[in-house]
Amino acid sequence: MPNTVKLHRVLRAPAEQVYRAFLDPDAMVKWIPPHGFTGNMHHQDACAGCCWHNWSKRKFRMDETLLT
């Protein structure tokens, strides 16, 4: 699939806390940028098939399972 980025990250936190971090834009920008980077959230729709725009203003779709 062209223009696809898959990220894998091990989070040492309960699933409920990680899920809440995906729903809260302020929390998301604290942990989603790579180490040494900062970011801000321009737009977020937290539902399957919706999208979010990150600090680079690129559109990211939420089509797959985020937490397993």
N, C-alpha and C positions, 0 to 999 in steps of 0.2 A: 504494500500500500504506500503510494508516494506521500511525502510530507507527513509521515507518521512518527511520533516520538513516543516511546514507551519508557516509563520511569518505574523503577523498583526501589523502594525504600523500606527499611525495617524501622518501625516505630515502637518504642518501648512505652506503650500506654494502652489502657483498656480501649477496646473497639468503640465504645460509646463516646469516649473523649476524642478519639480520632474523627469519628463521624461528625461530632459537634464542631471540630476544627475545620471541616470541609464546609459546613453551613455558615460559619461566622467569617465574613470577609476580613475583619481585623485580625482574627487568629490565623487565617490562611496565609496572609502576607508575612507573618512572622516565621513560618516554617517551610513554605513552598519554594522560595528562591534558593538557589545554590549557596553554599557556605561563602560568606564574604559579600553577598549581594543583598540589596534591599529592594522592596517592591511596594506597590499599592494596587488595589483592586479597583478597576473601573466599572465593572458590571458583573453580577453573578445571579444566575437562576439556579437554585439548588434543587433540581429534579432530573429524573432520567430523560435523556434526549435534549436537555437544555444546554446552556453553554456558559462559559465565564471568560471574561477578557482580563488578562493580567497586566502587569506593569508595562509590557511591550505593546499593549493594545491588540495583541493577536487573539483570535477567537479559538477557544478550546472547547470541544464538545464533550459532554459526559454521556457517552453511548455504552460504556462497558461497566462492569462491576468494579467499583473503586476499592472496596474493602472485602477481603476474603479471609 
